[in-house]
Amino acid sequence: MEWQPLAADPAAGSGYFDAYAAIGLLAVIGVLFVTVAFTANRLLRPVVNTPEKLLAYECGVDPVGEGWAHTQVRYYVYAFLYVIFAVDAIYLFPWATVFAAAGFGAVTLVEMFVFIGFLAVGLLYAWKKGVLEWT
């Protein structure tokens, strides 16, 4: 009789779904841990509503005047430009893996130049409009 590992025999208890059962058990334990933590927090916290506690809190400054503040649009433009170039960086990693595969080199190279060209046109447009000047 020759020795065979238990994983080869599904009837022996080490089958395909054992890995899923371990992940499911870990997920249930995680949900239970979070539920117990939030329940303990709700039961153990002090509940004393004072007038100071019910005031709106804004970065350590007492709320005075209107609740409306003017924000310059250029901050949002900088954030938007950052998001655009962050997405560009995210697309470079899968492109590099496909570029390394056999038979896809020239096609993926042209696609990436087109993609970077669109980004360059957007950056040139923002530069020409004076969006990138901090004054």
C-alpha positions in Angstrom: 0.0 0.0 0.0 1.4 3.3 -1.1 1.2 6.5 1.1 -1.2 9.3 -0.3 -1.8 12.7 1.2 -5.2 13.3 2.8 -5.8 16.3 0.5 -6.2 13.9 -2.4 -9.2 12.2 -0.7 -12.2 14.6 -0.4 -14.0 12.2 1.9 -11.2 12.5 4.5 -12.3 16.0 5.5 -9.7 18.1 3.7 -11.6 19.2 0.7 -12.0 22.2 -1.5 -14.3 24.2 0.8 -12.1 24.0 3.9 -10.3 27.2 2.9 -13.6 29.0 2.5 -14.8 27.7 5.8 -11.6 29.2 7.5 -12.2 32.5 5.8 -15.9 32.5 6.8 -15.0 31.7 10.4 -12.5 34.5 10.4 -15.1 36.9 9.0 -17.6 35.9 11.7 -15.1 36.4 14.4 -14.2 39.8 13.0 -17.9 40.9 12.9 -18.4 39.6 16.4 -15.4 41.5 17.7 -16.6 44.8 16.2 -20.1 44.2 17.5 -18.9 43.5 21.0 -16.6 46.5 21.0 -19.3 48.9 19.9 -21.8 47.4 22.4 -19.3 47.8 25.2 -18.6 51.4 24.2 -22.3 52.2 24.2 -22.9 50.6 27.6 -19.8 52.0 29.3 -19.7 55.6 28.1 -20.9 58.5 30.3 -24.0 60.2 28.9 -24.2 63.7 30.3 -25.5 66.3 27.9 -24.3 69.7 28.9 -24.9 72.9 26.9 -21.2 73.0 25.9 -21.3 69.5 24.7 -24.3 70.2 22.4 -22.5 73.2 20.7 -21.1 72.8 17.2 -17.3 72.3 17.4 -15.2 73.7 14.6 -11.4 73.0 15.1 -11.3 74.6 18.6 -12.9 77.9 17.5 -16.3 78.8 19.1 -19.0 79.1 16.4 -19.6 82.8 15.8 -21.5 84.4 12.9 -22.7 82.6 9.8 -22.1 79.0 9.0 -21.2 79.9 5.5 -17.5 80.4 4.5 -16.1 81.3 1.2 -13.4 78.9 -0.2 -11.4 79.7 -3.3 -12.0 77.4 -6.2 -8.3 76.9 -6.9 -7.9 74.5 -4.0 -10.4 72.2 -5.6 -8.6 72.5 -8.9 -5.4 71.4 -7.3 -7.1 68.5 -5.6 -8.7 67.5 -9.0 -5.4 67.6 -10.8 -3.8 65.5 -8.0 -6.6 62.9 -8.5 -6.1 62.8 -12.2 -2.3 62.2 -11.9 -2.8 59.7 -9.1 -5.2 57.7 -11.4 -2.5 57.9 -14.1 0.1 56.4 -11.7 -2.4 53.6 -10.8 -2.8 52.7 -14.5 0.9 52.5 -15.1 1.3 49.3 -13.0 -1.1 47.1 -14.9 0.2 48.5 -18.2 3.8 47.6 -17.2 2.7 44.0 -16.6 0.9 43.7 -19.9 3.8 45.4 -21.7 6.2 42.8 -20.3 4.0 39.9 -21.8 5.0 38.5 -25.1 3.2 39.8 -28.1 1.7 42.9 -26.5 4.6 45.2 -26.5 3.9 47.5 -29.5 0.2 47.8 -29.0 0.4 48.6 -25.3 3.2 51.1 -26.0 1.0 53.0 -28.4 -2.0 52.9 -26.0 0.1 54.3 -23.2 1.4 57.1 -25.4 -2.1 58.0 -26.3 -3.1 57.9 -22.6 -0.2 60.1 -21.5 -0.9 62.4 -24.5 -4.4 63.0 -23.2 -3.0 63.8 -19.7 -0.4 66.1 -21.2 -3.0 68.0 -23.1 -5.0 68.4 -19.9 -2.0 69.6 -18.0 -1.1 72.1 -20.8 -4.7 73.4 -20.8 -4.5 73.9 -17.0 -1.1 75.6 -17.3 -2.3 78.0 -20.2 -5.4 78.9 -18.1 -3.2 79.9 -15.2 -4.6 77.3 -12.9 -1.2 76.2 -11.7 -0.1 79.6 -10.5 -0.3 80.2 -6.7 -1.0 83.9 -6.2 
